[in-house]
Amino acid sequence: MSASPVSRSEILLDGRLAFLLNSLSRRSFKSLPHGVGLKTAVKARELGFVEWSGDLREFTLKLTLLGYRSRSARPPI
């Protein structure tokens, strides 16, 4: 079986998602790190990796248990 092709944007999103997960903690809310945008934060929230506090203009994120476990399973960037 051959794997389906992966687009460059999916690879970048995965890298940014990994970077986001590695920069957050489970205990406190933090703002987005430089280089990570709202699209990545929304994707992480949809996947259940993060929860956020505040409105879309000024929000902060922290890891959920699933996000913490996913971060632990990935090699650091």
C-alpha positions in Angstrom: 0.0 0.0 0.0 1.2 3.4 -0.8 0.7 6.3 1.5 -1.3 9.3 0.4 0.7 12.3 -0.6 1.1 14.9 2.1 1.0 18.6 1.1 3.6 21.1 2.2 1.0 23.0 4.2 0.1 19.9 6.2 3.8 19.3 7.1 4.2 23.0 8.1 1.0 22.8 10.2 2.2 19.6 11.9 5.6 21.3 12.7 3.9 24.4 14.0 1.4 22.2 16.0 4.4 20.4 17.6 6.1 23.7 18.4 2.9 25.0 20.0 2.5 21.9 22.1 6.1 22.0 23.2 5.8 25.7 24.3 2.7 25.2 26.5 2.1 23.7 29.9 -0.8 22.2 31.6 -0.8 24.5 34.7 -1.0 28.0 33.3 -2.4 29.8 30.3 0.1 31.3 27.9 -0.2 33.4 24.7 0.8 32.0 21.3 4.6 31.7 20.7 6.1 33.8 17.9 5.7 32.0 14.6 2.5 30.2 15.5 -0.8 31.6 14.2 -4.5 31.5 15.0 -5.1 28.7 12.4 -2.7 26.4 14.3 -4.3 27.3 17.6 -7.8 26.5 16.2 -6.5 23.2 14.8 -5.0 22.3 18.2 -8.3 23.1 19.9 -10.3 21.1 17.4 -8.0 18.1 18.0 -8.5 18.5 21.8 -4.9 19.3 22.5 -5.4 22.7 24.0 -8.1 24.8 25.8 -8.2 28.5 25.6 -9.4 31.4 27.8 -10.6 34.8 26.6 -12.0 36.0 23.3 -10.4 35.6 19.8 -8.6 39.0 20.0 -6.7 38.2 23.2 -6.7 34.6 24.2 -4.3 32.3 26.1 -3.8 28.6 25.8 -2.9 25.7 28.0 -2.5 22.0 27.3 -5.2 19.4 27.9 -4.2 16.0 29.1 -4.4 14.7 25.5 -2.1 17.6 24.4 0.3 16.8 27.2 0.4 13.1 26.2 0.8 13.9 22.5 3.7 16.2 23.3 5.3 13.6 25.4 5.0 11.1 22.5 6.7 13.3 20.0 10.4 14.0 19.8 11.3 17.6 20.6 11.9 20.0 17.7 
